[in-house]
Amino acid sequence: MLSRVTRDPAALPRLLLTLLVLALLWPGLEHSELDVGVLLNADNQRDMGRFLAAFWPLAHSTDFLVLLFEATVQTLAIATAGMALALLAIPASLLASRALSLSAASRAGRPKPLANLLRWPVRGLLIVLRSVPEIVWALLFVRAVGLGPTAGVLAIAITYSGMLGKVYAEIYESVDQRPAHALMQAGSGRLAAFVYGILPNAAAELTSYTVYRWECAIRASVVMGFVGAGGLGQQIDLSMRMFAGNEVASMLLTFLILVLLADQLSRLLRGRLA
């Protein structure tokens, strides 16, 4: 005889949690002034249809392809140069992490006040760097250094250094720290403990996240082009102002290919380091 199915004891808490989420979500939707009905408006649908119809056929003239190639190379250069400068946050990530703390390696595991005196200001600096979006930094640097890729490179470098520093520090703490702690207790220096105790275990995750951030930097460099930072974004802005939908479609397709290549590169590197 089958036993009687009992009622799920977690049903009521789940229902209350769902109602709470909906109650918190509703004011957000109201304040965002979300109106899905505009997509069903006949005039808007005709305008979107004409805009999308202009995407085909793709622009493929020789002069445009040369311009597209130069803008693509400039976008990659902005993203790569910005990421290269952002990697200067690696020393900050080592200071912000407790993975190489001598107090963490000891049995007591209690952080020393002197260590916190250095660690928390570094973490605060990383928060400041990543709290301002790169598009805002780009606007500031366009005013300071003028139009061009320099503003985009500096904006990516500042914002992404804060992001990389924070996530790198957390990755160091998430891997097995016992090899590094054993090395430090045996008299090894912190840098050697990091290279031989933490880096081998964290290399795959560090590489994957770095390539992902490089992919994000490519997208960010395109967005910052709309404020005059060069690259594909600036060309897309010019083509949209001239209502050249076929040129916009060609550049969007190029951007999609760049993101796909970055994703494949991340998968390849992660597989090699796994």
Protein Blocks (a to p, Z undefined) as FASTA:
>chain_A
ZZdddddfklmmmmmmmmmmmmmmmmmmmmnopafklmmpmklmmmmmmmmmmmpccdfb
fklmmmmmmmmmmmmmmmmmmmmmmmmmmmmmmmmpcklgmklmpmnopacfklmmmmmm
mmmmmmmmmmpcfklmmmmmmmmnogajklmmmmmmmmmmmmmmmmmmmmmmmmcfklmm
mmmmnopafklmmmmmmmmmmmmmmmmmmmmmmmmmmmmmmmmmmnongpjllmmmmmmm
nopaklmmmmmmmmmmmmmmmmmmmmmmmmmmZZ
